[in-house]
């Protein structure tokens, strides 16, 4: 299974593509897509939509896993990130790509077993699970990979649960 993980944002969109094969997760590619603050919001959203559409076309993932927004102290920031998340979900929908959303708490628990894990713990687990030779330099890319890994783990748990219910 190929998963495209996305950490949504307006200035930076973290992305990571992983493959789950024989219970081993492999990083295919990852990075950050950035938009410049000097251009208007509509053009930034269009650039994000176009970039995510290109990722979907290039990697042909089976699912897009994206971070779910949580209540932020700064409502203006939350609104703008929500708009970016919306165009990312639109790109997936237009490509007939299923999506899954995970809260930061779910990601932390899936990777570390602890809901209050910090960024360093998450990055360490991402590197360990994906057998990366060095730490992912960009926080947003590491978060996107963590979201994709969370989907793999959650998907497997759902499959096991469904199997047990059928018996």
ABEGO torsion letter per residue (X at the ends): XBBBBBBBBAABBBBBBBBBBGGBBBBABBEBBBBBAABBAAAAAAAAAAAAAAAAAAAGBABBBBBBBBBBABAAAAAAAAAAAAAAAAAAAAAGBBBBBBBAAAAAAAAAGBAABBAAAAAAAAAAAAGBABBBABAAAAAAAAAAAAAAAAAAAAAAAAAAAAX
